[in-house]
Amino acid sequence: MASTTETGHAKNIANLKALNEIIAGFGADYAPSNPLIQLAAMQTLYTTCYGLQGDVNTQNGIYQPIENARIASFKDVKPTVRGVRSAAKSSGAGKSFVADVNASVNKVLGVRISKATPTEGDPAGTSASQQSYDNTVNNFDALVKVCGAQPMYNPSKVSLKVPALTAKQAAMNLANNAVKTAVVPYNTALGKRNKAMYKSETGLVDVAAAAKNEVRSIYGFSSAEFKRVSKLQFKKLVKIV
C-alpha cells in the first residue's frame, strides 16, 4: 500500500490537472503576465510532473524488492550471533577466544539498523541507515573470522558452523551492495520529481498557489470562480529552496 506521503504527491499532480481545467474554462479572462502561471506553462508543468512521478514509481518498483531482500537477509542476524556466543562458551576453547567472540557479538548487537531519513541530497534516506548495514556486515565478518581461527569451535547446529556463517555473511554483503546500486537511479528519480514539484517559485505547489491568487485578483475573494479553485489543496511535502 502506498504511503500517505506518496499518495500526497499524486494528489498534488491530480489537483494541478483539475486547476488547469478550471482555468481553461475562464477563457480570455485569465491572462496573467507571469509566464510561470500562464495556462500553457501550467499544462506543460503538469505533463512534466506526471511523467516524473511515473519514473519514481518505476524505480521504486525496482528498488523496493531489493531493499526488502536486504531486510530479510539481515533479519536473523542478532539471534544468530547470540547463538554463536553460546556455542563459543560451550566449545571448550580458552577464555580469550570467548572474550573475542563476545566482543564481536556485542558490536553486532550494538549496531542499530535505523529507519532511513530522507534528505535533499539523498531523498531515499539511505546514507545514514546504510552505515548501519555496512557496520553489521563488517562486524559479522570479524566474528566469522574469529570463529574460523578456532579449531575447537564446532557447534552442533549447522547454521552456527563456520561454513554456514561464511555463506550468511556473503549473502548479507551481496544484499547490501545490491541496495547501494539500486538506490542511485531511485534517488535520481526522486530528486527530479521533487525539484519539479517543490522548488520555491517554480515548483508545482508554488505555481498553483500563484495561479489561485491570480484567479482571486480577477474575480474577487467571494466569487464562485475563486471558490472553485480555492478548494484544490496543494501541499509542499518536500522542502527544497
C-alpha positions in Angstrom: 0.0 0.0 0.0 1.3 3.5 -0.9 2.4 5.7 2.0 0.5 8.8 2.9 3.3 11.0 1.5 3.4 9.2 -1.8 -0.3 9.5 -2.1 0.1 13.2 -1.4 2.5 13.6 -4.4 -0.1 12.1 -6.7 -2.8 14.2 -5.2 -0.8 17.4 -5.9 -0.4 16.4 -9.5 -4.0 15.5 -9.9 -5.1 18.8 -8.4 -2.9 20.7 -10.8 -4.7 19.0 -13.7 -8.0 20.0 -12.2 -6.8 23.5 -11.7 -5.7 23.7 -15.3 -9.1 22.5 -16.5 -10.9 25.1 -14.4 -8.6 27.9 -15.6 -9.1 26.8 -19.2 -12.8 27.5 -18.7 -12.1 31.1 -17.9 -11.0 31.8 -21.4 -9.6 35.2 -22.1 -10.4 36.5 -18.6 -7.3 34.6 -17.4 -4.3 36.3 -18.9 -1.5 36.6 -16.4 1.7 38.4 -17.2 3.7 35.9 -15.1 4.9 33.3 -17.6 5.0 30.6 -14.9 1.2 30.7 -14.4 0.1 31.1 -18.0 -2.1 28.2 -18.9 0.2 26.6 -21.5 3.1 26.7 -19.0 1.0 25.1 -16.3 -0.2 22.4 -18.7 3.5 21.6 -19.5 4.3 21.5 -15.8 1.5 19.0 -15.2 2.8 16.8 -18.0 6.4 17.0 -16.7 5.4 16.2 -13.1 3.1 13.4 -14.1 6.0 11.8 -16.1 8.5 12.3 -13.3 6.1 10.7 -10.8 5.8 7.8 -13.2 9.6 7.5 -13.2 9.6 7.4 -9.4 7.1 4.6 -9.5 9.1 2.6 -11.9 12.3 3.0 -9.9 10.5 2.3 -6.7 9.2 -1.0 -8.2 12.8 -2.0 -8.9 14.3 -0.7 -5.7 11.8 -1.8 -3.1 12.1 -5.6 -3.6 15.9 -5.2 -3.4 15.6 -3.3 -0.1 13.1 -5.9 1.2 15.5 -8.6 0.3 18.2 -6.9 2.3 15.9 -6.6 5.3 15.1 -10.3 5.0 18.8 -11.2 4.8 19.6 -9.2 8.0 16.5 -10.2 9.9 18.0 -13.1 11.9 21.5 -11.6 12.5 21.0 -10.9 16.2 19.7 -14.4 17.1 22.4 -15.9 15.0 25.3 -14.1 16.8 23.7 -14.8 20.2 23.8 -18.5 19.2 27.4 -18.2 18.2 28.3 -16.7 21.6 26.6 -19.5 23.4 28.3 -22.1 21.2 31.7 -20.4 21.8 31.1 -20.6 25.6 30.4 -24.3 25.3 33.2 -25.1 22.9 35.9 -25.7 25.5 38.2 -23.2 23.9 40.1 -20.7 26.1 38.7 -17.6 27.8 40.5 -15.4 25.3 38.5 -16.9 22.4 35.2 -16.5 24.3 36.2 -12.9 25.1 37.0 -12.2 21.4 33.7 -13.7 20.3 31.8 -11.8 22.9 33.4 -8.5 21.7 32.4 -9.1 18.1 28.9 -10.2 19.1 28.4 -7.0 21.2 29.4 -4.9 18.2 26.8 -6.6 16.0 24.2 -6.3 18.7 25.1 -2.7 19.3 24.6 -1.6 15.6 21.1 -0.2 15.3 19.8 -0.6 11.7 17.7 2.6 11.8 14.9 3.7 9.6 16.0 5.8 6.6 15.7 9.5 6.9 15.3 11.4 3.6 17.4 14.5 2.9 17.6 16.7 -0.2 20.8 15.1 -1.4 19.5 11.6 -0.5 15.7 11.5 -1.0 15.5 7.8 -0.3 17.3 8.4 3.0 19.9 5.6 2.5 23.1 7.3 3.6 22.6 7.2 7.4 20.9 3.8 7.5 23.5 2.4 5.1 26.3 2.9 7.5 24.5 0.7 10.0 24.2 -2.1 7.4 27.8 -1.7 6.4 28.9 -1.9 10.1 26.8 -5.0 10.6 28.4 -6.7 7.6 31.9 -5.8 8.8 31.3 -6.8 12.4 29.7 -10.1 11.4 32.7 -10.8 9.1 35.0 -10.2 12.1 33.0 -12.6 14.2 33.2 -15.3 11.5 37.0 -14.9 11.2 37.4 -15.3 15.0 35.4 -18.5 15.0 37.1 -19.8 11.9 40.5 -19.4 13.5 39.5 -21.6 16.5 39.5 -25.4 15.8 37.5 -26.1 18.9 34.6 -24.0 17.7 32.4 -26.7 16.1 28.8 -26.4 17.3 26.1 -29.0 16.7 23.8 -26.6 15.0 24.6 -26.4 11.3 23.6 -22.7 10.9 26.2 -21.8 13.6 29.1 -23.6 12.0 31.7 -21.6 10.2 30.8 -22.6 6.6 27.1 -21.5 7.3 28.2 -18.3 8.9 30.6 -17.5 6.0 27.8 -18.1 3.5 25.5 -15.9 5.5 28.0 -13.1 5.6 28.4 -13.3 1.9 24.7 -13.2 1.3 24.3 -10.1 3.6 27.1 -8.3 1.8 25.6 -9.1 -1.6 22.2 -7.9 -0.5 23.7 -4.7 1.0 25.6 -3.9 -2.2 22.6 -4.6 -4.3 20.7 -1.8 -2.4 23.6 0.6 -2.9 23.4 0.0 -6.7 19.6 0.2 -7.0 19.2 3.3 -4.8 21.2 5.5 -7.2 18.6 5.7 -10.0 15.8 5.7 -7.4 17.3 8.8 -5.7 17.8 10.4 -9.1 14.2 10.0 -10.0 13.0 11.3 -6.6 15.3 14.3 -6.9 14.0 15.3 -10.3 10.4 14.8 -9.2 10.8 16.8 -6.0 12.5 19.7 -7.8 9.7 19.9 -10.3 7.1 19.9 -7.7 8.5 21.6 -4.6 11.3 24.0 -5.7 10.5 27.5 -4.5 8.6 29.7 -7.0 9.0 27.4 -10.0 7.7 24.1 -8.4 4.2 22.8 -8.9 2.9 23.8 -5.4 4.1 27.4 -5.6 3.0 27.8 -9.2 -0.5 26.5 -8.2 -0.7 29.0 -5.3 0.3 31.9 -7.6 -2.3 30.8 -10.1 -5.0 30.7 -7.5 -4.1 34.2 -6.4 -4.4 35.3 -10.0 -7.9 34.0 -10.1 -8.7 35.8 -6.9 -7.4 39.0 -8.3 -9.6 38.7 -11.4 -12.9 37.6 -9.8 -12.6 38.5 -6.1 -12.4 36.5 -2.9 -16.1 35.8 -2.7 -16.6 34.8 -6.3 -17.8 31.4 -7.5 -14.7 31.2 -9.7 -12.3 31.7 -6.8 -14.2 29.3 -4.6 -13.8 26.6 -7.2 -10.0 26.9 -7.3 -9.6 27.5 -3.6 -11.0 24.1 -2.9 -8.0 22.5 -4.6 -5.3 21.8 -2.0 -1.6 21.7 -2.7 0.8 20.6 0.0 4.6 21.1 0.0 5.7 17.6 1.0 9.4 18.1 0.4 11.5 21.2 1.4 13.6 22.4 -1.5 14.9 26.0 -1.7 
